[in-house]
Amino acid sequence: MTTYNLSAFAGAGAQFFDDNGSPLVGGKLYSYAAGTSTLLATYTTSAGTVANTNPIILNAGGRTPNEIWQATGILLKFVLYNSDNELIGTYDGIPSINDPFGINSQLSSVAGTNSITATATPTLTAYATGAIYSFIAANTNSGAATLSIDGLTATSITKNGSVALSAGDIQSGKMMLVEYDGTTFQLVNNIVYGGSITNGNIVSLTSPLGVANGGTGASTLTSNNVILGNGVAAVQFVAPGTSGNLLTSNGTTWTSVTPAVIAPTAIGQIPFSTDGSTYTATQKIAQGTAVASTSGTNIDFTSIPSWVKRITLIFNEVSTSGSSGTVAQLGTGATPTYTTSGYLSTSVGTAAVPGATSYTNGFGIRNDSAAYVLSGHMVLTNISGNIWISSHAAKVSVGICPVGGGSVTLSAALTAVRFASANGTDTFDAGSINILYE
């Protein structure tokens, strides 16, 4: 027996308007079988005995003159025009309200293996896009399959979109769920009964999943082994080996190897790389050998490693025979060539001897009297490439503390530092000098 429910589209009290918000007076509302151009009646009451006109002509308020009821199990397409037959909108696949059959219906009288037939309640007059049907399969399919409901056209059943079914996608005696997409019946639940998986969780396998399909190809795995991929070939397994081993790459494969141990040889050493490939135990800050500054016009510190980025010159009661001050000059090459020009350096005196002195032949420290002695630090820092920056803070006498800084660009990597009198003729006559580098 056919029953009738209010349509989910304009069932009761609906009012339509034009694009200006005015009631759609004289508008025309047509009803068709879903997805077709075949007119299909709607009804004025739940009895289904009096059909609405088709089209329904909207009244002066833009309303339907009667309610709109449609048969259960039937999806409709509504098309709305204004009084001048200009299209307002198309609304397809509309069920009735609370329709137990229009969207999801269990089929009966199911028969066939690959050419499946079944009946629906109520009887279908057309397949509706979006309609979902379930059925208990009579047989397990052996290949591509079709479904015909109520004698309508036999339509392909597909999976994963438009892919034809494979043998076993439909299982005898099990509930199958299909949805009509306007062209085919798409099988919704094929993965539940052993069909192919596009996305989902694998619960169990009867044989190992092959490498090409994302598996290992192995049925068991050795505890704690590491699995290594190898394209589509069989995977490899690396055992942990000896306690403390590391998984190490040679650029092609991985192996379990005992890590190299870097043994310290002195207090304060750390692992340090000088070549970017290996590590040795090296002091974080290396200290040179203190040199007495009691003679000569310059004191040199050579063989400074190329990786050094910061050098600290340390002065202890250093004195010269004159008042020209002192400069630090940077050297390059295995047999050092010292840069004696191009420095931008200033040293400022404080307290008793104010004023500033600029230097271009080195990083200068001001000293205005042969009687003054120098104690303090000058720090040389590599900022990038061969560019070096200096800063110094020291004392030369009670209440007199020169400070300053500078910069210079070398032609090559720094290998040496020379500390000399600023005029090149004053000689050292007291104190000692050392360096730290890191």
Beta strands, then each sheet from edge to edge (+ up, - down):
strand 1: 4-6
strand 2: 28-33
strand 3: 56-57
strand 4: 69-71
strand 5: 76-81
strand 6: 87-94
strand 7: 104-106
strand 8: 108-111
strand 9: 115-119
strand 10: 132-136
strand 11: 145-149
strand 12: 155-159
strand 13: 163-164
strand 14: 175-180
strand 15: 185-187
strand 16: 226-228
strand 17: 236-238
strand 18: 246-249
strand 19: 254-257
strand 20: 269-272
strand 21: 280-283
strand 22: 286-287
strand 23: 291-292
strand 24: 298-301
strand 25: 310-320
strand 26: 326-332
strand 27: 337-338
strand 28: 344-349
strand 29: 355-359
strand 30: 363-365
strand 31: 374-384
strand 32: 387-395
strand 33: 403-409
strand 34: 414-421
strand 35: 428-437
sheet 1: 1+ 4-
sheet 2: 3+ 2- 5+ 6-
sheet 3: 7+ 10+ 14- 15+ 12+ 11- 9- 8+
sheet 4: 7+ 10+ 14- 15+ 12+ 13-
sheet 5: 16+ 17-
sheet 6: 18+ 19-
sheet 7: 20+ 21-
sheet 8: 22+ 35- 23+
sheet 9: 22+ 35- 25+ 31- 32+ 33- 28+ 29-
sheet 10: 24+ 34- 26+ 27-
sheet 11: 24+ 34- 26+ 30-
end
